[in-house]
Amino acid sequence: MLVVVNHLHLRDPVTDTTVEAFREATQQTVAAGALAARVLKVNDTHLILLLDFRSPEDADRVSREIGGPWMRENIVPLLGRDTERSVGEVICSAQA
C-alpha cells in the first residue's frame, strides 16, 4: 500500500465552499481507485490531504486523471506557498 501526504498551506482561512469541494474530490478520488481519501484540518490555513492506494500505478493514474486537474483548478489558486508532498510505502500498520 502507498500513502500520499500533501500539506496545503492556504493564504486565507479555509471556507465552507472549499470544504465542500474537498468532500466531492475525495469521493471522486475513491471512485477512481484510491483506497481512502481524507482531509485533516490542522488549523484555519493548514490542511493535510491523505490518500491511500494499492500501488504506485494507481496513485499515478488517479493523480493524472482526477487529482492533478482538480488541484490546479480548485486549490492551487488558494495556496500561500507550494504544497509539501510526500509519498511512501506502508511498511507496517494496525487498526482497532
Secondary structure, DSSP 4 states (H G I P E B T S, - for coil): -EEEEEEEEBSS---HHHHHHHHHHHHHHHHTT-SEEEEEEEETTEEEEEEEESSHHHHHHHIIIIIHHHHHHHTGGGBSS--EEEEEE-------
